């Protein structure tokens, strides 16, 4: 395996679609850090395999049990690149029992510098999911699209791992 693109596939088609959907909803993320992307797998066997292989491309920042299954976060030695953005972190969740996820990129997360309410007020026509506002660590708001989602946080995942957990 010579590079991350060969291991996980090109992130560009996923991000192109995501940015197109954000543009369609008139959501401007140009000034926000694209903190990380999430890559889903179908089986625990595949999770363990990818976790081992991803260690060649970055440091394992954390493997934490969340929602009854482990989630690994890697800080890449060489960032994923998309347009003028460098994405240094990738999240790899193990599948939840009795949940099926097609393997591939599933969501991206941005760090915003506004309160959640102020951000949602900018985009009143958008149907934000707010159930994760009650999370004690790194709450978020999100938008679900067909086959992918986007989340908005106030702290990067790396910050949360290093300083809040």
matplotlib code that plots the C-alpha trace (Angstrom):
import matplotlib.pyplot as plt

x = [0.0, 1.9, -0.5, -3.6, -5.6, -5.0, -6.1, -9.3, -10.0, -10.0, -11.7, -12.3, -15.6, -17.1, -16.0, -17.1, -20.6, -20.6, -19.5, -22.1, -24.8, -23.6, -23.6, -27.1, -28.2, -26.3, -24.0, -20.7, -17.9, -15.0, -13.7, -14.1, -11.5, -12.5, -11.4, -11.7, -13.4, -15.0, -14.4, -17.0, -16.5, -18.9, -17.3, -15.1, -12.6, -12.2, -12.0, -9.1, -7.4, -7.7, -6.7, -3.5, -2.8, -3.6, -0.8, 1.5, 0.0, -0.4, -0.4, -3.3, -4.5, -7.2, -9.3, -12.3, -15.4, -18.4, -21.9, -20.8, -18.0, -14.5, -13.7, -10.1, -8.8, -5.6, -3.5, -2.1, 1.6, 0.6, -2.8, -5.6, -5.9, -9.0, -9.1, -7.1, -7.7, -5.4, -7.3, -5.0, -7.4, -9.4, -12.0, -12.5, -15.5, -16.1, -19.6, -22.4, -24.1, -27.2, -26.3, -25.1, -22.8, -21.5, -17.7, -16.5, -16.4, -19.5, -19.2, -17.0, -16.8, -16.1, -15.0, -17.1, -16.4, -20.0, -22.4, -24.6, -27.7, -26.0, -24.8, -28.3, -29.8, -27.6, -29.2, -32.8, -34.1, -31.7, -33.0, -30.2, -30.1, -29.6, -29.7, -25.9, -26.1, -26.6, -23.3, -21.1, -17.9, -17.7, -21.4, -22.4, -25.1, -25.4, -27.1, -28.0, -28.0, -28.6, -25.7, -23.5, -23.6, -21.8, -21.3, -20.3, -18.4, -16.7, -13.5, -11.4, -11.4, -7.7, -8.2, -10.9, -8.8, -5.7, -7.4, -10.9, -10.9]
y = [0.0, 3.0, 5.8, 6.7, 7.2, 3.6, 2.4, 4.5, 5.8, 9.4, 11.8, 14.3, 13.0, 12.8, 16.3, 17.7, 16.4, 17.7, 21.2, 21.2, 20.3, 23.0, 25.5, 24.5, 25.3, 28.6, 27.6, 29.4, 27.3, 29.1, 30.6, 27.4, 24.7, 21.3, 19.5, 15.9, 13.3, 10.1, 6.8, 4.0, 0.3, -2.6, -5.1, -5.3, -7.3, -4.4, -1.9, -3.7, -4.1, -0.4, 0.7, -1.3, 0.0, 3.7, 3.6, 3.8, 7.1, 8.9, 8.7, 7.1, 10.0, 8.1, 5.0, 5.6, 3.6, 5.7, 4.4, 0.8, 0.6, 1.8, 4.9, 5.6, 9.0, 9.4, 12.5, 12.1, 12.7, 14.0, 15.6, 14.8, 17.6, 19.1, 22.4, 24.8, 22.7, 20.3, 17.8, 16.3, 14.0, 11.0, 9.3, 5.5, 4.2, 0.5, -0.5, -0.5, -3.8, -4.2, -1.2, -1.4, 1.2, 1.0, 1.3, 4.8, 8.4, 9.3, 12.7, 15.7, 18.1, 21.9, 24.0, 27.1, 30.3, 31.2, 29.9, 27.1, 29.3, 32.2, 29.7, 28.2, 31.7, 32.4, 29.5, 29.5, 27.4, 24.5, 21.7, 21.2, 18.1, 19.3, 16.2, 16.2, 19.6, 17.8, 15.8, 16.7, 16.6, 18.4, 19.0, 19.6, 20.4, 18.5, 18.2, 14.9, 14.5, 11.4, 9.1, 11.7, 14.3, 17.3, 18.4, 21.7, 21.9, 24.6, 22.7, 20.5, 16.7, 16.9, 19.6, 17.6, 14.5, 16.3, 18.7, 17.8, 14.0]
z = [0.0, -1.2, -0.2, 1.7, -1.4, -2.4, 1.1, 1.5, -1.9, -3.1, -0.6, -3.4, -4.8, -1.3, -0.4, -3.8, -3.2, 0.3, -0.7, -3.5, -1.0, 1.4, -1.5, -2.5, 1.1, 0.9, 3.8, 3.7, 5.3, 3.5, 6.8, 8.9, 9.4, 7.9, 11.0, 10.0, 7.8, 9.0, 7.2, 8.0, 7.7, 7.6, 9.9, 13.1, 11.1, 8.6, 11.4, 13.0, 9.6, 8.7, 12.2, 11.8, 8.3, 9.2, 11.7, 8.7, 7.7, 11.0, 14.8, 16.6, 18.8, 20.5, 20.5, 22.7, 23.3, 22.2, 21.8, 22.6, 20.0, 19.6, 17.5, 16.4, 15.5, 13.5, 12.9, 9.5, 8.7, 5.3, 5.2, 2.9, 0.4, -1.1, -2.9, -0.7, 2.5, 4.4, 6.5, 9.1, 11.1, 10.1, 12.3, 12.0, 13.9, 14.3, 13.2, 15.8, 16.5, 14.4, 12.2, 8.7, 7.1, 3.6, 3.6, 2.7, 3.7, 5.7, 7.2, 7.6, 10.5, 10.6, 13.6, 13.8, 15.8, 16.5, 19.0, 17.7, 17.9, 16.0, 13.3, 12.9, 12.8, 9.7, 7.9, 9.2, 6.2, 7.0, 9.1, 11.6, 13.8, 17.4, 19.5, 20.0, 21.7, 24.9, 24.6, 27.6, 25.4, 22.0, 21.3, 17.7, 15.3, 12.0, 8.7, 7.2, 3.4, 1.4, 2.2, 4.0, 6.7, 8.0, 11.6, 13.1, 16.4, 18.4, 19.0, 16.8, 17.4, 18.1, 20.7, 22.4, 22.5, 23.9, 26.3, 27.3, 27.6]

ax = plt.figure().add_subplot(projection="3d")
ax.plot(x, y, z, "-o")
ax.set_aspect("equal")
plt.show()
